Amino acid sequence: MVIGVFMAMLVTGFLYYIIGIGNTIIFRERMQDAADAVAFSGAVMHARGMNLIAMINIVMALLVSILFAMRLVQWALFAAAAFTVWAPPLSATLAGWGNTVRGVANTYENSVVQPALRLGHSAQDVIRTTWPYIAQTRVVVTTLAGTYQPPVTAGFIHPMIDHPLPVRPVNIHSTCIHAAEPISRFITFPVQFIPGLSAVAGWITRMMDEAMALFFCPRNEANMRPHEIDPGDGSCNDGMPGQDCEYVQIRGIVIGTPPFQSNERGVSMAAWGRNTGGGGLFGTIGNLSRVGLAQAEYYYEGDEARDEWTWHMYWRARFRRFRMPTNLLGISGAVGPGIDLSLIDRVIIH
């Protein structure tokens, strides 16, 4: 009977250990799921911010394109009036129509185009600076609340502060070039079928783009400029976000409380009150599993050149293998003598 009692206590202790390990595995899986959700959600939000900036650029170019069409009609009427001077009534009529179109174009530029460009510039500037905070809020409120709690008690994405979207305002000439493209391509489309001119159709189109941008573009005010991609400090060797560039990497970090207290009490009872928590098995596993880490990135999926990355809504998000950042919360890679943040990568399994 005495041997049976001791054996029963031993088996009970083994069972509590097995249950604790099983709970640890489940806990770790949920922690990793939460970290993945945090990182990917943050990258998706940043990609949406970049697509929103691209959409504003497209709308701005569309409004300017309408202005260019009006200006072309205006000058076409004036040119026709000049070539029909031999017929004064017809020339006067064409000139009158040209003045009417010019008045409509001036009103449209002053009351629609310029206010829209100012509004678009301001909206892009607000998105550039505040969108990372919106992403942080969405991660905390939407991803964690009620979905991974318990066991997750807190979560956030890194970088947290002073990390705006990688865009900057450029000259309004960029908007005018993109506004002129559909018009010039429409005008030069028949040229592609004329023998001898099809080879230079692209050159003619670019010349028309530059000409319209030069003569018809609104004045270059600082508060009317579009935003385009900002490569940062040039630390990314290949110059392409989404290809290991640090400034588009989003890291998810979650903190949880493992449910090991009941298991520790059970093992303590099975071991006649001996202290088996704290620095024991459950304490070690619990401390190691309190933090979940994951990494994602937002990137441009198209094949266009860098200048076109904010003129197409091709920004996407994807997971990446976790790597410690070169700068963590203002701390550079070298934390102390012989200690580097990159060394932590060697002990992280993800």
C-alpha positions in Angstrom: 0.0 0.0 0.0 2.8 2.4 0.9 4.6 1.6 -2.4 1.3 2.1 -4.2 0.8 5.5 -2.6 4.3 6.6 -3.6 3.8 5.3 -7.1 0.5 7.1 -7.4 2.1 10.3 -6.3 4.9 9.8 -8.8 2.5 9.1 -11.6 0.4 12.1 -10.6 3.5 14.3 -10.9 4.3 12.9 -14.3 0.8 13.6 -15.5 1.0 17.2 -14.3 4.3 17.6 -16.1 2.8 16.2 -19.3 -0.3 18.5 -19.0 2.0 21.5 -18.4 4.1 20.7 -21.5 0.9 20.3 -23.5 -0.4 23.7 -22.2 2.9 25.2 -23.0 2.8 24.0 -26.6 -0.8 25.3 -27.1 0.1 28.6 -25.4 3.1 29.0 -27.7 1.1 28.3 -30.8 -1.4 31.0 -29.8 1.3 33.4 -29.0 2.9 32.8 -32.4 -0.4 33.2 -34.2 -1.0 36.5 -32.4 2.5 37.7 -33.3 2.0 36.7 -37.0 -1.4 38.5 -37.0 0.2 41.7 -35.5 3.1 41.8 -37.9 1.0 41.0 -41.0 -1.8 43.4 -40.0 0.7 46.2 -39.5 2.3 45.5 -42.9 -1.2 45.4 -44.6 -2.1 48.8 -43.0 1.1 50.3 -44.3 0.5 48.9 -47.8 -3.0 50.4 -47.7 -1.5 53.7 -46.8 0.8 53.6 -49.8 -2.1 52.6 -52.0 -4.1 55.5 -50.7 -1.3 57.9 -51.5 -1.1 56.4 -55.0 -4.9 56.8 -55.4 -4.7 60.5 -54.5 -1.9 61.0 -57.0 -4.1 59.3 -59.7 -7.0 61.6 -58.9 -4.8 64.7 -59.0 -3.4 63.7 -62.4 -6.9 63.0 -63.7 -8.1 66.5 -62.8 -5.0 68.0 -64.4 -5.5 65.9 -67.5 -9.0 67.4 -67.9 -7.4 70.8 -67.7 -4.9 69.9 -70.4 -7.7 68.7 -72.7 -9.4 72.0 -72.3 -6.2 73.9 -73.0 -5.5 71.8 -76.2 -9.0 72.5 -77.4 -8.5 76.2 -76.7 -5.3 76.5 -78.6 -6.6 74.3 -81.4 -9.5 76.8 -81.9 -7.1 79.8 -81.8 -4.8 78.1 -84.4 -7.8 77.3 -86.6 -8.9 81.0 -86.3 -5.4 82.1 -87.4 -5.4 79.8 -90.4 -8.8 81.0 -91.5 -8.1 84.7 -91.7 -9.1 84.6 -95.3 -12.7 84.0 -94.0 -13.2 86.7 -91.4 -16.7 85.4 -90.1 -15.3 81.9 -89.6 -12.1 83.1 -88.0 -14.1 85.4 -85.6 -16.4 82.5 -84.7 -13.5 80.2 -84.0 -11.7 82.8 -82.0 -14.9 83.4 -79.9 -15.2 79.7 -79.2 -11.5 79.7 -78.2 -12.1 82.6 -75.7 -15.1 80.7 -74.3 -13.1 77.5 -73.8 -10.2 79.6 -72.2 -12.6 81.2 -69.8 -14.0 77.8 -68.8 -10.5 76.3 -68.5 -9.4 79.3 -66.3 -12.4 78.9 -64.0 -11.9 75.1 -63.8 -8.2 75.6 -62.9 -8.8 78.2 -60.3 -11.9 76.7 -58.7 -11.3 73.0 -59.1 -7.7 72.0 -60.0 -5.7 74.2 -57.6 -7.9 73.5 -54.5 -7.9 69.8 -55.3 -4.1 69.8 -55.6 -3.7 71.6 -52.3 -6.2 69.2 -50.7 -4.4 66.2 -52.1 -1.0 67.4 -51.0 -2.3 68.0 -47.4 -4.1 64.6 -47.3 -0.9 62.8 -48.4 1.2 64.7 -45.8 -1.3 63.7 -43.1 -1.3 60.1 -44.3 2.5 60.0 -44.4 2.9 61.0 -40.8 -0.2 59.6 -39.1 -0.8 56.3 -40.9 1.8 54.3 -38.9 -0.1 55.4 -35.7 -3.4 54.2 -37.2 -1.7 50.9 -38.0 -0.5 50.7 -34.4 -4.0 51.4 -33.1 -5.6 48.8 -35.4 -3.2 46.2 -34.2 -3.9 46.8 -30.6 -7.7 47.3 -30.9 -8.7 44.9 -33.7 -6.1 42.2 -33.8 -5.6 41.5 -30.1 -8.9 42.5 -28.4 -11.0 39.4 -28.0 -9.1 37.4 -30.6 -6.0 36.2 -28.9 -6.9 37.2 -25.3 -6.2 35.1 -23.3 -3.3 34.4 -23.3 -2.0 37.6 -25.0 -2.1 40.6 -22.7 -0.4 43.2 -24.9 1.0 43.6 -28.4 2.5 46.3 -30.7 4.4 46.7 -33.9 8.0 48.0 -34.3 8.9 50.6 -35.4 6.5 52.4 -33.0 7.3 56.1 -33.4 9.0 58.6 -35.8 8.7 56.2 -38.8 6.5 57.8 -41.4 5.6 56.2 -44.7 8.5 56.3 -47.2 7.2 59.2 -49.4 8.1 62.8 -49.8 6.7 65.8 -51.8 8.2 66.4 -55.3 7.8 68.9 -58.0 4.3 69.4 -59.5 5.9 68.6 -62.9 5.5 64.9 -62.0 1.7 65.3 -61.8 1.7 67.2 -65.1 3.7 64.5 -66.9 1.3 61.8 -65.7 -1.7 64.0 -66.6 -0.3 64.5 -70.1 0.4 60.8 -70.8 -3.2 59.6 -71.7 -3.8 62.6 -73.9 -0.5 62.3 -75.8 -0.9 58.6 -76.3 -4.4 59.2 -77.7 -3.2 61.8 -80.1 -0.2 59.8 -81.3 -2.0 56.4 -81.5 -2.5 56.7 -85.3 1.2 57.5 -85.7 2.0 53.9 -84.8 0.4 52.7 -88.0 2.2 55.2 -90.3 5.3 53.7 -92.0 8.5 55.4 -91.0 6.9 57.1 -87.9 6.0 54.1 -85.8 9.6 53.8 -84.6 9.5 57.3 -83.2 6.0 57.2 -81.8 7.3 56.8 -78.3 9.7 59.8 -78.7 6.8 61.9 -80.1 4.7 60.9 -77.1 7.3 61.9 -74.6 7.9 65.3 -76.4 4.2 66.0 -76.2 4.2 65.1 -72.5 7.0 67.5 -71.8 5.4 70.2 -73.9 2.0 70.0 -72.2 3.7 69.9 -68.8 5.7 73.0 -69.7 3.0 75.2 -71.1 -0.2 74.0 -69.3 1.0 72.9 -65.9 -0.3 74.9 -62.9 2.2 76.9 -60.9 4.6 75.0 -58.7 3.4 75.8 -55.2 4.8 73.9 -52.3 1.3 73.0 -51.0 0.3 71.6 -54.4 3.0 69.0 -54.9 2.4 65.2 -55.1 4.2 62.7 -52.9 6.5 60.1 -54.4 8.7 57.3 -53.0 11.5 58.3 -50.6 14.4 55.8 -50.6 15.5 57.0 -47.2 19.2 57.3 -46.4 20.2 54.9 -49.2 21.1 52.1 -46.8 19.1 49.6 -49.0 21.6 48.5 -51.6 19.2 47.3 -54.3 16.9 50.3 -53.7 13.7 48.3 -53.8 11.3 48.2 -50.8 10.3 44.7 -50.2 13.8 43.3 -50.8 15.2 43.3 -47.3 15.0 47.1 -47.0 14.8 47.9 -43.3 12.5 50.9 -43.6 9.6 48.7 -44.9 10.0 45.9 -42.3 7.2 45.6 -39.7 7.8 43.5 -36.6 5.1 42.2 -34.4 5.7 41.8 -30.7 3.2 40.3 -28.3 3.4 39.6 -24.6 1.4 37.0 -22.8 0.8 35.4 -19.4 1.2 31.6 -19.6 -1.4 29.6 -17.6 1.1 27.6 -15.6 0.1 28.4 -12.1 -2.3 25.5 -11.7 0.2 23.1 -13.1 2.9 24.4 -10.7 0.6 23.9 -7.8 -0.2 20.3 -8.9 3.4 19.4 -9.3 4.2 20.9 -5.9 1.5 18.8 -4.3 2.7 15.7 -6.0 6.3 16.5 -4.8 5.2 16.9 -1.2 5.3 20.6 -1.3 8.7 21.1 -2.8 9.2 24.2 -4.9 9.1 23.1 -8.5 8.1 26.4 -10.1 10.1 29.6 -10.4 13.4 28.5 -11.6 12.3 25.0 -12.4 10.9 23.6 -15.6 7.7 25.7 -15.7 9.4 28.9 -14.7 12.0 28.5 -17.5 9.4 27.6 -20.2 7.1 30.3 -19.0 9.7 33.0 -19.2 10.8 31.9 -22.7 7.3 31.8 -24.0 6.0 35.1 -22.7 7.1 37.0 -25.8 6.0 36.2 -29.4 7.9 37.6 -32.4 7.1 37.8 -36.1 8.0 39.9 -39.1 6.3 41.1 -42.3 6.9 43.8 -44.9 5.0 46.0 -47.4 6.4 46.2 -50.9 5.6 47.3 -54.5 4.6 44.4 -56.6 4.8 46.0 -60.1 7.7 46.2 -62.5 7.7 50.0 -62.9 10.6 52.2 -62.1 10.9 53.8 -58.7 9.3 57.1 -59.8 6.1 55.2 -60.6 5.7 53.4 -57.3 3.3 56.0 -56.0 1.3 56.2 -59.2 0.0 52.7 -59.2 -1.9 50.9 -56.4 0.3 47.8 -56.4 1.5 47.8 -52.8 1.1 44.5 -51.0 2.2 42.8 -47.8 3.9 39.5 -47.0 5.6 37.6 -44.2 9.3 37.5 -43.8 11.6 35.4 -41.5 12.1 37.3 -38.3 15.4 39.2 -37.9 16.3 41.7 -35.2 16.3 45.3 -36.4 19.5 47.3 -36.6 17.9 49.9 -34.4 15.5 48.9 -31.6 13.6 51.7 -29.8 16.4 54.1 -30.4 19.2 51.6 -29.5 21.6 50.9 -32.3 22.9 47.5 -33.2 25.8 47.6 -30.7 24.2 47.5 -27.2 27.4 47.2 -25.3 30.9 45.8 -25.4 30.8 42.6 -27.5 27.0 42.6 -27.6 25.1 43.1 -30.8 21.3 42.9 -31.4 22.0 40.7 -34.4 23.3 38.0 -32.0 19.8 37.5 -30.7 18.8 36.1 -34.1 20.8 33.0 -33.4 18.6 32.0 -30.5 15.2 32.9 -32.1 13.4 30.1 -33.9 10.7 31.3 -36.2 
